[in-house]
Amino acid sequence: MAGCDFQYTKVRFFVGYDVYTDIICTFFEEKLKTMNRKDEREKKRWGYKEARETLHKREREAHKGMFGHGLLIAGSKGRMGAAILSAMACMRSGAGMLTVHLPTRGEVALHATLPEVMLSLDASQDQISKIPPKDTYTAVGIGPGIGQESETKAAVLDLVGTCRVPLVVDADGLNILAGQVNGLRRLKPGTILTPHPKEFDRLSSVEGHHPFERERCAGVMAREYGIIVVLKGGFTTIHTPSGETFVHTGGNPGMATAGSGDVLTGIVLGLLAQGYTAEEAALFGVYLHGAAGDQAARVWSEESMLAGDICRKLGEVFQSLRDDKTIT
């Protein structure tokens, strides 16, 4: 990653709904030109049409075992809300079953809020100290609210080094990887990382990135390690191992609120658990997150919406895709 050497990446734009935003494309074009980069991009939308085509059909005789069993490792003392938000988003995204591994302190809060999930209680009351057997699950998510205690760090590194099922890593899971020499090399190809800008800067060992330099480095990281990097922000970018970059122009400033990233992690985990490929889960997950966030802002306003409101609007987005009706 030194110097973030790279070859030019094709960029595809996708939007929250079925409207292509030329203003955003022009914005990125002008910014890229100022960096003296050769413009070889193809613009291709990934929006409502692609989301509808990606959505899996549910058969009438389906049962919960057909929609996967996710494992979410989340929460620590004072941060159990992150586990609750992520778990709720996972279930609202269609996972058949979810087990949440969390410190024993969080048992009552999580079961009182979300009785649909199963619990795996850590030996520690306040933090994650050990990872349960994970290969019986169809996908794993780790990071929301886990903190960076020494036992937690060891547990995270053990997980990423041995996990053989689809994996999404967020929040302190990323910070723990960033603190390790060659931490990213532990990751299984196809792993999804969902950093915000500061988390990404720690992962790339470069502080104070220019936003467009950060995007270039994210593309390098995705190709070098064979992973998918979802770089969260006002215009979230998704970088794939094949060298493609997708820019999401949906969503709104109201989503810049505590817990919003935990919700995205849960959505992506829910999709992975159901058998969506890593690239599908990343692209579709970001789409669902942004579309639900826009619906939430319409009801509660950008100022008053909460991360939990994004979860509450996921059903409307799924229903619009099933009924082939764009949200207005």
Long-range contacts (C-beta under 8 A, 24 or more apart in sequence): 1-204, 1-205, 1-206, 1-217, 1-220, 1-221, 1-224, 4-204, 4-206, 4-213, 4-216, 4-217, 4-220, 5-220, 6-216, 6-217, 6-219, 6-220, 7-243, 8-37, 8-38, 8-40, 8-41, 9-41, 9-216, 9-219, 9-239, 9-243, 9-244, 9-245, 10-40, 10-41, 10-42, 10-243, 10-244, 10-245, 11-41, 11-42, 11-43, 11-244, 11-245, 11-246, 11-247, 12-42, 12-43, 12-44, 12-45, 12-46, 12-244, 12-245, 12-246, 12-247, 13-43, 13-44, 13-45, 13-46, 13-246, 13-247, 13-249, 14-45, 14-46, 14-47, 14-50, 14-246, 14-247, 14-248, 14-249, 14-250, 14-283, 14-287, 15-45, 15-47, 15-248, 15-249, 15-250, 16-47, 16-248, 16-249, 16-250, 16-251, 16-287, 16-290, 16-291, 16-294, 17-47, 17-48, 17-250, 17-291, 17-294, 17-326, 17-327, 18-47, 18-48, 18-49, 18-326, 19-47, 20-45, 20-47, 21-249, 24-235, 24-247, 24-249, 28-235, 28-247, 31-212, 32-212, 35-212, 46-246, 46-283, 46-287, 47-287, 48-321, 48-326, 50-283, 51-284, 51-287, 51-288, 51-321, 52-321, 52-324, 54-276, 54-280, 54-283, 54-284, 55-284, 55-318, 55-321, 55-322, 56-94, 56-274, 56-275, 56-276, 63-96, 64-96, 64-97, 65-96, 65-97, 66-96, 67-94, 67-95, 67-96, 67-97, 67-273, 67-274, 68-95, 68-96, 68-97, 68-138, 68-139, 68-272, 68-273, 68-274, 68-275, 69-95, 69-96, 69-97, 69-98, 69-99, 69-136, 69-137, 69-138, 69-273, 70-95, 70-97, 70-98, 70-99, 70-137, 70-138, 70-139, 70-140, 70-141, 70-269, 70-270, 70-272, 70-273, 71-98, 71-99, 71-100, 71-101, 71-120, 71-132, 71-134, 71-137, 71-139, 71-140, 71-141, 72-98, 72-99, 72-100, 72-101, 72-140, 72-141, 72-142, 72-144, 72-266, 72-269, 73-100, 73-101, 73-102, 73-128, 73-131, 73-140, 73-141, 73-142, 73-143, 73-146, 73-155, 73-159, 74-100, 74-101, 74-102, 74-141, 74-142, 74-143, 74-144, 74-145, 74-146, 74-262, 75-100, 75-102, 75-103, 75-106, 75-110, 75-128, 75-144, 75-145, 75-146, 76-103, 76-126, 76-127, 76-128, 76-145, 76-146, 76-147, 76-149, 76-152, 77-103, 77-105, 77-125, 77-126, 77-127, 77-147, 79-144, 79-145, 79-146, 79-147, 80-105, 80-106, 80-109, 80-110, 80-145, 81-145, 81-259, 82-144, 82-145, 82-171, 82-259, 82-262, 83-110, 83-144, 83-145, 84-109, 84-110, 84-113, 84-114, 85-144, 85-259, 85-262, 85-263, 85-266, 85-307, 85-308, 85-311, 86-141, 86-144, 86-262, 86-263, 86-265, 86-266, 86-269, 87-114, 87-117, 87-266, 88-113, 88-114, 88-263, 88-266, 88-308, 88-311, 89-262, 89-263, 89-264, 89-265, 89-266, 89-267, 89-270, 89-310, 89-311, 89-314, 90-141, 90-266, 90-267, 90-269, 90-270, 90-273, 91-116, 91-117, 91-266, 91-270, 92-266, 92-267, 92-270, 92-311, 92-314, 92-315, 93-266, 93-267, 93-269, 93-270, 93-271, 93-285, 93-288, 93-314, 94-270, 94-271, 94-274, 94-318, 95-269, 95-270, 95-273, 95-274, 96-273, 96-274, 98-270, 98-273, 99-132, 99-137, 101-128, 101-131, 101-132, 102-128, 103-127, 103-128, 124-151, 127-151, 127-152, 128-152, 128-155, 128-156, 129-155, 130-155, 131-155, 131-158, 131-159, 134-159, 134-162, 134-163, 134-165, 135-163, 135-164, 135-165, 137-165, 137-273, 138-165, 138-166, 138-272, 138-273, 138-274, 138-275, 139-165, 139-166, 139-167, 139-168, 139-269, 139-272, 139-273, 140-165, 140-166, 140-167, 140-168, 140-269, 141-167, 141-168, 141-169, 141-170, 141-265, 141-266, 141-268, 141-269, 141-272, 142-167, 142-168, 142-169, 142-170, 142-173, 143-169, 143-170, 143-171, 143-172, 143-173, 143-174, 143-265, 144-170, 144-171, 144-261, 144-262, 144-265, 144-266, 145-171, 145-172, 145-262, 146-171, 146-172, 146-173, 147-172, 148-172, 148-175, 148-176, 148-179, 152-176, 153-179, 157-183, 157-186, 160-186, 160-187, 160-188, 160-191, 161-186, 163-188, 164-188, 166-190, 166-191, 166-192, 166-272, 166-278, 166-281, 167-191, 167-192, 167-272, 168-192, 168-193, 168-194, 168-265, 168-268, 168-269, 168-272, 168-281, 169-193, 169-194, 170-194, 170-195, 170-261, 170-262, 170-264, 170-265, 171-199, 171-261, 171-262, 171-265, 174-199, 174-202, 174-203, 175-199, 175-202, 177-203, 178-202, 178-203, 178-205, 184-221, 184-225, 184-227, 185-225, 187-225, 187-227, 189-225, 189-226, 189-227, 189-241, 190-226, 190-227, 190-228, 190-241, 190-278, 191-227, 191-228, 191-278, 192-227, 192-228, 192-230, 192-268, 192-272, 192-278, 192-281, 192-282, 193-227, 193-228, 193-229, 193-230, 194-230, 194-232, 194-261, 194-264, 194-265, 194-268, 195-229, 195-230, 195-231, 195-232, 196-232, 196-233, 196-261, 197-231, 197-232, 197-233, 200-229, 200-231, 215-239, 215-245, 218-245, 219-243, 219-245, 228-278, 228-279, 228-282, 230-264, 230-268, 230-282, 230-285, 230-286, 232-261, 232-264, 236-286, 236-290, 238-282, 238-283, 238-286, 240-279, 240-282, 246-283, 248-286, 248-287, 248-290, 250-287, 250-290, 250-291, 250-293, 250-294, 251-289, 251-290, 251-293, 251-294, 252-293, 252-294, 252-297, 252-302, 253-302, 254-293, 254-296, 254-297, 254-300, 254-301, 254-302, 254-303, 254-304, 254-305, 255-289, 255-290, 255-293, 255-297, 255-305, 255-310, 257-305, 257-306, 257-307, 258-307, 259-306, 259-307, 259-308, 260-289, 260-293, 260-307, 260-310, 262-307, 263-289, 263-307, 263-308, 263-310, 263-311, 264-289, 266-311, 267-314, 288-314, 288-317, 288-318, 291-317, 291-327, 292-316, 292-317, 294-327, 295-327
